[in-house]
């Protein structure tokens, strides 16, 4: 019996810790094939994020994939202190010596355009940062939307509070990835692409706590992926963080562990509510598949198992 064909995935991220860890999860997943990654100036500085991803590949023994970068600044940028984490990752003991000769990164939009145009099977587009790159590609070549099987986005807050208000004078409804570039998210939603939304509604159920960090540290002796994940998240120990981006990948790897609802949404692009996702009455708005619940124990077990594979 032949093995099931892996699902080709293009990862659009902003190279913070959970994006980089998500990249490892997808590379280790038995049913996904990571064909390329692109990095935006969201929760990182792209040059540092690019180096961190290449160092991560070399340290863990993951095969290199094509990586593109987008150095465009976001309309509503993340705080510099958070973005500077990408510089700190490159100084971690496990990664500082892991970088050999690195070729110059390509332009993110060119990578996405070429990968979609040449794809022989529809690609699943996983976005764990702002949707800036995909929006730019679809504005130039809207026909490429037909090459995307599904867009899986980590972003938004539909039935829960947002997470922007602590450092920005908004009204408390927006989530950072959408708030960072709400117009690009509006652009993407206008295209006929099936959308799965992994919003704060479900990721709030998966905090990264001391118990998880201790499990990763215990695995570090036999898993380089677990070692680097533990060290990255220790850098952010003073903030409450969640399993945002890995959950997005796990919704593809083990969708049976999630509960989804189809809801209509719209996105606010201006004012104090910029980045807010508004749930609309049935039959209105852009229909998306919203994750609303998760089997926390099973998802965490799957996450740890995948990191332990390398």
C-alpha positions as CSV (number, residue, x, y, z in Angstrom):
1,X,0.0,0.0,0.0
2,X,1.4,3.4,-1.0
3,X,1.9,6.1,1.7
4,X,-0.7,8.9,1.7
5,X,0.6,11.9,-0.1
6,X,1.8,14.7,2.1
7,X,0.0,18.0,2.0
8,X,2.3,20.8,0.6
9,X,2.5,23.8,2.9
10,X,3.8,27.3,2.5
11,X,4.5,29.0,5.9
12,X,4.2,32.8,6.1
13,X,5.5,33.9,9.5
14,X,7.2,36.6,11.5
15,X,10.0,34.5,13.0
16,X,9.2,34.9,16.7
17,X,9.7,31.9,18.9
18,X,6.4,30.2,18.2
19,X,6.8,30.8,14.5
20,X,10.2,29.1,14.5
21,X,8.9,26.3,16.7
22,X,5.9,25.9,14.4
23,X,8.3,25.5,11.5
24,X,9.9,22.5,13.3
25,X,6.5,21.0,14.1
26,X,5.5,21.1,10.4
27,X,8.9,19.7,9.2
28,X,8.4,16.8,11.6
29,X,4.7,16.2,10.8
30,X,4.1,12.9,8.9
31,X,1.3,14.4,6.8
32,X,2.8,17.8,5.8
33,X,5.6,18.9,3.4
34,X,7.0,22.3,4.1
35,X,7.9,23.6,0.6
36,X,8.9,27.2,1.5
37,X,8.8,29.9,4.2
38,X,8.5,33.7,4.1
39,X,9.2,36.1,6.9
40,X,7.6,39.5,7.5
41,X,8.5,42.4,9.7
42,X,5.9,41.5,12.3
43,X,7.1,40.1,15.7
44,X,10.8,40.2,14.6
45,X,13.3,42.1,12.6
46,X,13.4,40.2,9.3
47,X,17.2,40.0,9.0
48,X,17.5,38.5,12.5
49,X,14.5,36.2,11.9
50,X,16.0,34.9,8.7
51,X,19.3,34.1,10.5
52,X,17.5,32.4,13.4
53,X,15.6,30.2,11.0
54,X,18.7,29.2,9.1
55,X,20.5,28.5,12.4
56,X,17.6,26.5,13.6
57,X,17.7,24.3,10.4
58,X,21.4,23.7,10.9
59,X,21.2,23.0,14.6
60,X,18.3,20.5,14.4
61,X,19.4,18.9,11.2
62,X,16.2,19.9,9.3
63,X,16.6,20.1,5.5
64,X,16.9,23.7,4.3
65,X,13.8,25.1,2.6
66,X,13.5,28.2,0.4
67,X,13.0,31.3,2.5
68,X,11.9,34.7,1.4
69,X,11.8,37.9,3.3
70,X,9.7,41.0,3.3
71,X,11.3,44.1,4.9
72,X,8.3,46.3,4.6
73,X,7.4,47.9,7.9
74,X,3.9,47.2,9.3
75,X,1.3,49.9,9.6
76,X,0.9,49.1,13.3
77,X,4.2,47.6,14.3
78,X,4.8,45.3,17.3
79,X,6.8,46.9,20.2
80,X,10.6,47.0,19.6
81,X,11.3,45.1,22.8
82,X,9.3,42.1,21.6
83,X,10.7,42.3,18.1
84,X,14.2,42.3,19.5
85,X,13.7,38.7,20.7
86,X,14.7,37.7,17.2
87,X,18.2,39.1,17.9
88,X,18.4,37.2,21.2
89,X,17.6,33.9,19.6
90,X,20.7,34.1,17.5
91,X,22.8,34.4,20.7
92,X,21.3,31.4,22.3
93,X,24.0,28.8,23.2
94,X,22.4,26.1,21.1
95,X,22.2,28.4,18.0
96,X,25.1,30.8,18.2
97,X,27.5,28.4,16.5
98,X,25.0,26.7,14.2
99,X,25.3,29.0,11.2
100,X,27.6,28.2,8.3
101,X,27.6,30.1,5.0
102,X,24.1,31.4,4.3
103,X,22.9,32.4,0.9
104,X,21.1,35.7,0.4
105,X,17.4,35.5,1.1
106,X,14.9,36.0,-1.8
107,X,12.1,38.5,-1.9
108,X,9.0,37.0,-0.1
109,X,6.4,38.0,-2.8
110,X,8.6,36.4,-5.5
111,X,8.9,33.2,-3.6
112,X,5.1,33.0,-3.0
113,X,4.3,33.8,-6.6
114,X,6.6,31.3,-8.0
115,X,5.6,28.5,-5.6
116,X,1.9,29.0,-6.3
117,X,2.3,29.4,-10.0
118,X,4.5,26.2,-10.3
119,X,2.5,24.1,-7.9
120,X,1.2,20.8,-9.4
121,X,-1.2,20.4,-6.5
122,X,-3.0,23.1,-4.5
123,X,-0.9,24.5,-1.6
124,X,-2.1,25.0,2.0
125,X,-1.0,28.5,3.0
126,X,-0.3,28.7,6.8
127,X,0.0,32.3,8.0
128,X,1.2,32.8,11.6
129,X,2.1,36.5,11.2
130,X,0.6,39.5,9.4
131,X,-1.0,38.6,6.0
132,X,1.0,41.4,4.2
133,X,2.8,39.1,1.7
134,X,-0.2,37.1,0.6
135,X,-2.2,40.3,0.2
136,X,0.5,41.9,-2.0
137,X,0.7,38.7,-4.2
138,X,-3.1,38.5,-4.6
139,X,-3.3,42.2,-5.6
140,X,-0.7,41.6,-8.3
141,X,-1.9,38.1,-9.4
142,X,-5.5,37.4,-8.2
143,X,-5.6,34.3,-10.3
144,X,-3.2,32.6,-7.9
145,X,-5.9,32.4,-5.3
146,X,-7.1,29.3,-7.2
147,X,-3.8,27.6,-6.4
148,X,-4.4,27.8,-2.6
149,X,-6.3,24.8,-1.1
150,X,-6.8,26.5,2.2
151,X,-5.6,29.5,4.1
152,X,-5.0,28.7,7.8
153,X,-4.4,31.9,9.8
154,X,-3.4,32.5,13.4
155,X,-5.1,35.7,14.0
156,X,-8.0,37.6,15.4
157,X,-10.3,37.4,18.5
158,X,-13.9,36.7,17.7
159,X,-15.8,35.9,20.9
160,X,-13.0,36.8,23.4
161,X,-11.0,40.0,24.2
162,X,-8.1,41.0,22.1
163,X,-4.4,41.2,23.2
164,X,-3.3,44.6,21.8
165,X,-4.6,46.9,24.5
166,X,-1.8,46.5,27.0
167,X,0.6,48.5,24.7
168,X,-1.7,50.3,22.4
169,X,-4.6,52.6,23.0
170,X,-7.2,50.6,21.2
171,X,-10.6,49.4,22.5
172,X,-9.4,46.0,23.6
173,X,-10.9,44.0,20.7
174,X,-8.0,43.4,18.4
175,X,-5.4,40.6,18.2
176,X,-1.8,41.5,17.2
177,X,-1.4,39.6,13.9
178,X,-4.5,41.2,12.4
179,X,-4.0,44.6,14.0
180,X,-0.5,44.8,12.6
181,X,-1.8,45.1,9.0
182,X,-5.6,45.0,9.0
183,X,-6.0,46.2,5.4
184,X,-4.0,43.2,4.2
185,X,-6.3,40.8,6.1
186,X,-9.3,42.6,4.5
187,X,-7.7,42.1,1.1
188,X,-7.1,38.4,1.7
189,X,-10.7,37.8,2.9
190,X,-12.0,39.2,-0.3
191,X,-10.6,36.3,-2.3
192,X,-12.4,33.0,-2.8
193,X,-10.1,30.9,-0.6
194,X,-11.3,28.6,2.1
195,X,-10.1,30.1,5.4
196,X,-9.5,28.4,8.7
197,X,-9.1,30.8,11.6
198,X,-7.1,29.9,14.7
199,X,-8.0,32.9,16.8
200,X,-7.5,33.8,20.5
201,X,-10.8,32.0,21.1
202,X,-8.9,28.7,21.0
203,X,-5.3,29.6,21.7
204,X,-6.3,31.2,25.0
205,X,-7.0,27.6,26.1
206,X,-3.3,26.7,25.6
207,X,-1.0,28.8,27.8
208,X,2.7,28.0,27.9
209,X,3.4,27.3,31.5
210,X,6.2,26.1,33.7
211,X,5.0,22.5,33.4
212,X,5.4,22.6,29.6
213,X,8.8,24.2,29.8
214,X,9.9,21.6,32.3
215,X,8.8,18.8,29.9
216,X,10.7,20.4,27.0
217,X,13.8,20.7,29.2
218,X,13.6,17.1,30.1
219,X,13.4,16.2,26.4
220,X,16.4,18.3,25.5
221,X,18.9,15.5,26.1
222,X,17.5,13.6,23.1
223,X,15.7,16.2,21.1
224,X,17.4,19.3,19.7
225,X,14.0,20.7,18.7
226,X,12.8,20.5,22.3
227,X,16.1,22.0,23.5
228,X,15.8,25.1,21.3
229,X,12.1,25.5,22.1
230,X,12.8,25.5,25.8
231,X,15.6,28.1,25.4
232,X,13.5,30.4,23.2
233,X,10.5,30.4,25.5
234,X,12.7,30.9,28.6
235,X,13.7,34.2,27.1
236,X,10.0,35.2,27.2
237,X,9.3,33.9,30.7
238,X,8.3,37.3,32.0
239,X,5.4,37.5,29.6
240,X,2.2,35.4,29.5
241,X,2.5,33.6,26.1
242,X,0.4,30.9,24.5
243,X,0.8,28.1,22.0
244,X,-0.4,30.5,19.3
245,X,1.4,29.4,16.1
246,X,2.0,25.7,16.9
247,X,-1.7,25.3,17.5
248,X,-2.3,26.6,14.0
249,X,-0.1,23.8,12.5
250,X,-1.6,21.2,14.8
251,X,-5.1,22.1,13.5
252,X,-3.8,20.7,10.1
253,X,-1.9,17.7,11.6
254,X,-4.7,16.6,14.0
255,X,-7.9,18.4,13.1
256,X,-9.8,15.7,15.0
257,X,-8.6,17.3,18.2
258,X,-10.4,20.6,17.5
259,X,-14.0,21.8,17.3
260,X,-14.8,24.2,14.5
261,X,-17.8,26.4,13.6
262,X,-18.5,28.2,10.3
263,X,-19.1,31.9,11.1
264,X,-19.3,35.1,9.0
265,X,-16.8,37.8,9.9
266,X,-15.6,41.2,8.8
267,X,-12.5,43.1,9.9
268,X,-12.3,46.7,11.1
269,X,-9.4,48.5,9.4
270,X,-9.4,52.0,11.0
271,X,-9.8,53.8,14.3
272,X,-9.6,52.5,17.9
273,X,-11.2,49.1,16.8
274,X,-8.6,48.5,14.0
275,X,-7.9,44.8,13.7
276,X,-11.2,43.8,15.4
277,X,-13.0,40.8,13.8
278,X,-16.7,41.3,13.9
279,X,-19.0,38.2,13.9
280,X,-22.0,38.8,11.8
281,X,-25.5,37.2,11.6
282,X,-25.8,34.0,9.6
283,X,-25.6,34.6,5.9
284,X,-23.5,37.8,6.3
285,X,-19.8,38.5,6.1
286,X,-16.9,36.4,5.0
287,X,-17.5,32.7,5.9
288,X,-14.6,31.2,7.8
289,X,-14.0,28.0,9.7
290,X,-13.3,29.2,13.3
291,X,-11.7,26.9,15.9
292,X,-13.7,27.2,19.1
293,X,-12.5,24.4,21.3
294,X,-9.5,22.0,21.6
295,X,-8.6,18.8,23.4
296,X,-5.8,20.5,25.4
297,X,-4.1,17.4,26.7
298,X,-4.1,15.6,23.4
299,X,-2.8,18.7,21.5
300,X,0.0,19.2,24.0
301,X,0.9,15.5,23.7
302,X,1.0,15.7,19.9
303,X,3.1,18.8,20.1
304,X,5.7,17.3,22.3
305,X,5.8,14.1,20.3
306,X,6.5,16.0,17.1
307,X,9.2,18.0,18.6
308,X,10.8,14.8,20.0
309,X,11.1,13.4,16.5
310,X,14.3,15.3,15.8
